[in-house]
């Protein structure tokens, strides 16, 4: 049976461990020993929404494993602009590749494609819903920082309503013992109720970033998701809700790490970059490692 990567909800602890092990292998392997693994295989990147890191790191990952990457990131230049349906597009491009990577503004789009296609599908972000490959690279990054995931105290900060990265991460981290959360957002951008666990002992909700900085191991910042707001006035009101700068880190635990899926707009000042707290460019570096592990797993080429 084919394996897809659609939602953090589908991942067991054992699945996650497998991806983490895969990434550890990729990180230690030499460029030449990886180059034969996916030779002759083709990745199709279908990006109906903008992307820098996710698309380019999947393409880079494929190239580093000896495969090739093709696709589109400008929907207007495809036959979708002539009225072609999403599923006709999927059924067309599946003839040209071995694996599909799909980003779409509609929640559930990647799932629909995975059900319709014989190829493995990776959800590279579906609307406000899920972004599981980002979560796997985030987990790998946290484990690199702390040597473990168990017992980590993490603040998820900013747009918890619309950010798919934290929707996936919040779910996956709960599979690890002793992880506790601070959910920090403006009242109107709270984590949706349907994503909150039944027993909420490990989850504390509030809106104060300074408090979170003083007692967490990880501060996971998010961008206010402008493109999801039905009302631009509301976005303007909330866009500068949180801005973390170096001065605010003085009360932090010495090992604190600041993470962000990027792109950042205003929520992390540039003066955080040179501090030992900044972890977001390590996330970028780990992205291409984890995405190699994902491709190897889904294409059945794990060494
Ligand atoms: C995120 C996304 O697309 O959800 N970007 C990413 O993949 N690193 C975060 C965002 O756009 O804010």
Boltz pocket constraint, residues with backbone or C-beta under 6 A from the ligand:
constraints:
  - pocket:
      binder: B
      contacts: [[A, 50], [A, 53], [A, 54], [A, 124], [A, 125], [A, 131], [A, 134], [A, 164], [A, 165], [A, 222], [A, 223], [A, 261], [A, 262], [A, 263]]
      max_distance: 6.0
